[in-house]
Amino acid sequence: MESISFKKFFKKNGKAILLLFLLPLLWVGYFMVKNDAPILNGEVVYNQPYKLGFSLDIYPPTKVIYEKSPTIFFIHGGAWITGRKESINNNRFHKAINQLRDEGYTIISPEYTLAEVGKSPFPSCIIDVNDAIVWAKAHAEEYHIDLENLGIWGESAGAHLALMNAIRSSYAFDSTFEATHFNYVVDIYGPTVLEGVYHSEMADSVEHFLEELPDFFKDDFDIALLVFGFDPRLDTARANNLMETYSPLNYLGADAPPILMIHGSADQVVPAQQSILLKQKLDSLSVENELHLLEGVNHAFFGANEEQKNASQDWIAKFIQKQYRKQP
């Protein structure tokens, strides 16, 4: 049999191989253009380092309305184990982001510590978000940031981190933690009581799935092991302490900023009860809040119809604009 050299093989099949590699890039490009991704609009400052090993992206206003721009910190989701700061460009939020930038707002999207096998992301992920906020405040003049009009918005695990930074009590996660006054929080299906997430329908299903995997695969798929940094089934006291320590509901006070919550009623990852409990606590403290439950919708707006998707983006933009404070 005649042997085929790599050179001959590539010459014969090069176009097909190149197309195979290009297809995902073409799809991403098509998706972004079709959904008018914010990254395609106006100026964007990419990968600005805010501390060693971590960076953030800055999306300045596409129209200059204010001398100092009201600014929103967008915290990506991903169960504390995955996700990217670029997820701000997905089609769940692009309309609200584009509208806000067009009305003079700056959006800042930072990356933060994610879980690794044997190393919990807590409290580093909370501190990272805080460090990004501190960096932005220190560079407010350079980026025309209005320090009197700051908001924070997170999705899923990112909403948890947003809440921990915005309603944090005197609990000392880190001696350098710097409290920031936010005018509002936008909480999109965020966990508020970690114990309720750990024992959710999805978590129980994942645990059952793990039991069927070979031992050498389990660590890579065991979300609980990754998030806790140890096996919570073997050290329940330590696990309960971690969940209590990092549950935003435990830090709510009457001084909490206004909070918008949007949650799918059929969410299997972060049960809708998490937002219902948050609303109940906010109501008891007389803190301004809104809760919108999307009927029949799962996590990440899976199963949402176009009307529900559009309504969610409108709720976000209107809530944020309502909280703007005019300069004296």
Buried (B, 14 or more C-beta within 10 A) or exposed (E): EEEEEEEEEEEEEEEEEEEEEEEEEEEEEEEBEEBBBBBBBBEBBEEBEBBEEBBBBBBBBBEEEBEBBBBBBBBBBBBBEEBEBBBBBBBBBBBBBBBBBBBBBBBBBBBBBBBEEEEBBBBBBBBBBBBBBBBBBEEBEEBBBBBBBBBBBBBBBBBBBBBBBBBBEEEEBEEEBEEBEBBBBBBBBBBBBBBBBBEBEBBEEBBEEBEEEEEEEBBEEBBBBBBBBBEBEEEEEBBBEBBEBBBBBBBBEEEBBBBBBBBBEBBBBBBBBBBBBBBEBBEEEEBBBBBBBBEEBBBBBEBBEEEBBEBBBEBBBBBBEEBBEEEE
